[in-house]
Amino acid sequence: MRKSVFESILILGTGTLALNITKMLFGLFGTDSRPKLLCASYLESPFSLFSTWCKTSKIPYINFKNKIALSEYLSGFESSMLLISAHNYYIFPSNLLQKPFLKIINYHNSLLPNHRGLNAQMWSIFDQDSTSGITWHLVSSGIDCGDIIIQKSIPLDSTYTYLKLTQEQLQLAFLAFREICDSLLSWNLPLKTQEKIGDFVLHKARDLPNNGILDLHWDFEKKSAFLRSMDCGKSHLLPKPKIILEGKKYVILDYTPNPKNALGFDFTLGEKNE
């Protein structure tokens, strides 16, 4: 059985990444041995696979609805803990980061320091990056600024949408976690300092490429990058992109490349009520 320098391990996250990491650690430690496994989410669906599996496996799990309650929960720990932030949108306050017994690592869906902040996969596609990827890093006082533990790359081409890239990133993030697991448990990590963080943009949740509106003056490649960067399939992770035709704004419900169309695409449109 694996050993750990930590009294407890808390997986704080959502979705398949948090679930797969929890399953892996459960296989290593179970529920009755040291370290103790704990799970939590911030604004997760109560019917998620992550929450359901934790409850079925009798792993302590809490889904927090507000930041204050989560902060109070985390502040209550006083023994050595590894906190794994896996697809998590909670920003850790400075008082938690100052606790010497608490070690926090975070998953980010870009090759930091590129595309810090939210929806990094969207910006990587829109900016027509040749490569995207994932990063596991230490959590510091700056958002996505901590020392890098491991990075993995994904070559991008014109087939990548927001949804496709997100799915590949989550799979790669779990593979990378497996690779660093032993180093994490012994807290003996090969770290790399991020460079020139101030030169890179921090994306906020409300930010969208060109405010979410397709620019008809873009060339075909840029239009394609814009549409794919906001293409979440049938999910509602992002708002639908918009287009302005003859002074009227429409929602782009679907799109298909068509070189015979002056716009470069055939669109299925819906009216946008302002």
C-alpha positions in Angstrom: 0.0 0.0 0.0 1.2 3.5 -0.8 2.3 5.8 1.9 1.7 9.5 2.3 3.1 12.3 4.5 -0.4 13.8 4.8 -3.0 13.0 7.4 -5.8 13.7 4.9 -6.3 14.3 1.2 -9.2 16.5 0.1 -10.3 16.4 -3.6 -12.1 19.6 -4.3 -13.7 19.7 -7.7 -16.3 18.7 -10.2 -17.0 16.3 -13.0 -15.0 13.4 -14.4 -11.5 14.7 -13.3 -12.4 14.9 -9.7 -14.2 11.5 -9.9 -11.3 9.7 -11.6 -8.7 11.1 -9.1 -10.9 10.1 -6.2 -11.4 6.6 -7.6 -7.6 6.2 -8.0 -6.8 7.4 -4.5 -9.6 5.3 -3.1 -8.0 2.3 -4.7 -4.7 3.2 -3.0 -5.9 4.0 0.4 -9.6 2.9 0.9 -11.6 4.7 3.5 -10.2 3.4 6.8 -6.5 4.1 6.5 -4.2 7.1 6.7 -4.5 9.4 4.8 -8.2 10.0 5.2 -9.9 10.8 1.9 -12.4 13.7 1.8 -14.3 15.1 -1.1 -16.0 18.4 -1.7 -17.5 20.5 -4.6 -18.3 24.1 -5.1 -21.6 24.6 -7.0 -21.7 21.1 -8.3 -25.0 19.4 -9.4 -26.3 17.2 -6.5 -26.9 14.5 -9.1 -23.3 14.5 -10.5 -21.4 11.3 -11.0 -18.8 12.6 -8.6 -21.1 13.2 -5.7 -23.1 10.0 -6.3 -19.9 7.9 -6.4 -18.5 9.4 -3.2 -21.7 8.8 -1.4 -22.0 5.2 -2.6 -18.4 4.6 -1.6 -19.0 6.2 1.8 -16.4 8.9 1.2 -17.2 12.1 3.2 -18.5 14.5 0.6 -20.0 18.1 0.8 -21.3 20.2 -2.0 -20.9 23.9 -1.0 -23.3 26.5 -2.4 -21.4 29.6 -1.3 -17.8 30.6 -0.8 -18.1 31.6 2.8 -19.2 28.2 3.9 -16.4 26.5 1.9 -13.8 28.9 3.4 -15.0 28.2 6.9 -14.8 24.4 6.2 -11.3 24.6 4.9 -10.2 26.9 7.7 -11.3 24.2 10.2 -8.5 21.8 9.4 -5.4 21.9 11.6 -3.4 18.8 10.5 -1.3 18.1 7.4 -3.5 18.0 4.3 -3.0 17.7 0.6 -5.8 19.6 -1.2 -6.3 18.7 -4.9 -8.2 21.3 -6.8 -9.5 19.4 -9.8 -11.7 21.4 -12.2 -12.7 23.8 -9.4 -13.7 27.4 -9.6 -13.2 28.4 -6.0 -10.4 30.9 -5.4 -8.4 30.2 -2.2 -8.2 33.1 0.2 -4.8 34.3 1.5 -5.4 33.1 5.0 -5.6 29.5 3.8 -2.5 29.8 1.7 -0.6 30.9 4.8 -1.3 27.7 6.7 2.0 25.7 6.7 0.3 22.3 7.0 -1.9 22.8 3.9 -0.5 22.0 0.5 -2.7 22.9 -2.5 -2.3 21.9 -6.1 -4.5 23.0 -9.0 -5.4 21.8 -12.5 -5.5 24.4 -15.2 -6.5 23.8 -18.8 -3.7 25.6 -20.6 0.1 25.6 -20.9 0.7 28.2 -18.2 1.5 31.0 -18.2 -0.5 31.2 -21.4 -4.2 31.8 -20.9 -4.5 32.2 -17.1 -8.0 32.4 -15.7 -11.3 30.9 -17.0 -12.2 29.3 -20.3 -8.6 28.9 -21.4 -9.5 26.4 -24.0 -11.8 28.9 -25.7 -9.0 31.5 -25.9 -6.5 29.0 -27.1 -8.7 28.0 -30.1 -9.7 31.6 -30.8 -6.1 32.8 -30.8 -5.3 30.0 -33.2 -2.6 28.6 -31.0 -0.7 25.7 -32.6 -0.5 23.9 -29.2 -2.7 23.8 -26.1 -2.4 21.5 -23.1 -2.8 21.2 -19.4 -0.9 22.2 -16.3 -0.8 21.0 -12.7 0.7 23.7 -10.4 1.0 24.9 -6.9 -1.6 27.4 -5.7 -0.2 30.8 -4.8 -1.6 34.3 -4.1 -1.9 35.0 -7.8 -4.5 33.3 -10.0 -2.8 30.4 -11.9 0.6 31.9 -11.0 2.1 29.1 -8.8 5.1 26.9 -9.6 4.5 24.3 -12.3 4.5 20.6 -11.3 3.8 19.0 -14.7 2.6 20.1 -18.2 1.3 18.1 -21.1 0.8 19.4 -24.7 -2.0 18.9 -27.3 -1.3 19.9 -30.9 -4.2 21.8 -32.2 -5.8 21.7 -35.7 -9.0 23.0 -37.3 -11.1 20.2 -36.0 -10.9 21.3 -32.4 -13.9 22.8 -30.7 -14.3 24.0 -27.1 -16.0 20.7 -26.3 -13.4 18.4 -28.0 -10.5 20.2 -26.5 -12.0 20.2 -23.0 -12.6 16.5 -23.1 -9.0 15.8 -24.3 -7.6 18.1 -21.6 -9.5 16.3 -18.8 -8.3 12.9 -20.0 -4.7 14.2 -20.2 -5.0 15.9 -16.8 -5.8 12.6 -15.2 -2.9 10.8 -16.9 -0.6 13.6 -15.7 -1.9 13.2 -12.2 -1.2 9.5 -12.2 2.4 10.4 -13.3 3.0 12.8 -10.4 1.0 10.9 -7.7 3.9 9.3 -5.8 5.8 12.7 -5.7 2.6 14.4 -4.4 2.1 11.9 -1.6 5.7 12.3 -0.5 5.6 16.0 -1.3 8.8 15.7 -3.2 8.0 17.6 -6.4 10.1 18.8 -9.4 8.9 22.4 -9.6 9.4 25.0 -12.3 8.8 28.7 -11.7 6.5 30.5 -14.2 8.2 33.2 -16.2 7.1 36.8 -16.8 3.5 36.2 -15.5 2.7 39.9 -15.8 3.1 39.7 -19.6 0.2 37.2 -20.0 -3.6 38.0 -20.0 -5.8 36.9 -17.1 -9.2 35.8 -18.6 -12.3 36.5 -16.6 -15.6 34.5 -16.7 -17.5 37.2 -18.5 -14.9 37.6 -21.3 -15.8 36.3 -24.7 -13.9 36.6 -28.0 -15.0 39.9 -29.7 -17.8 40.1 -27.1 -19.3 36.9 -28.5 -20.1 38.4 -31.9 -18.8 37.0 -35.2 -16.9 39.7 -37.2 -17.9 39.4 -40.8 -14.6 41.0 -41.9 -12.5 38.2 -40.5 -11.0 35.7 -43.0 -12.4 32.2 -43.1 -9.7 30.8 -40.7 -10.5 33.4 -38.0 -14.2 33.0 -38.4 -13.8 29.2 -38.0 -11.6 29.7 -34.9 -14.2 32.0 -33.4 -17.1 29.6 -34.0 -15.1 26.5 -32.8 -13.9 28.3 -29.7 -17.5 28.8 -28.5 -18.8 25.4 -29.8 -19.8 23.4 -26.6 -22.0 20.9 -28.5 -25.3 20.4 -26.7 -24.0 21.7 -23.4 -24.6 25.2 -22.1 -21.1 25.9 -20.8 -20.9 29.1 -22.9 -23.5 31.4 -24.4 -24.2 30.9 -28.1 -22.2 33.1 -30.4 -24.0 36.0 -32.2 -24.0 37.5 -35.6 -25.2 40.9 -36.9 -26.9 40.9 -40.3 -28.5 44.0 -41.8 -28.4 45.6 -38.4 -30.2 42.8 -36.6 -28.5 40.5 -34.0 -29.0 36.8 -34.3 -27.9 33.8 -32.2 -25.9 31.2 -34.2 -27.5 27.9 -33.3 -25.4 25.8 -35.8 -22.9 26.3 -38.5 -21.4 24.4 -41.5 -18.4 25.5 -43.6 -19.5 26.3 -47.2 -17.0 27.9 -49.6 -19.9 28.9 -51.9 -21.5 31.1 -49.3 -20.0 34.6 -49.2 -19.8 34.3 -45.4 -17.9 31.1 -45.7 -20.5 29.2 -43.6 -24.1 28.1 -43.7 -25.8 29.2 -40.4 -28.8 28.1 -38.5 -29.9 31.3 -36.7 -32.3 32.2 -34.0 -33.5 35.7 -33.0 -31.7 37.5 -30.2 -34.1 39.5 -28.0 -32.4 42.5 -26.6 
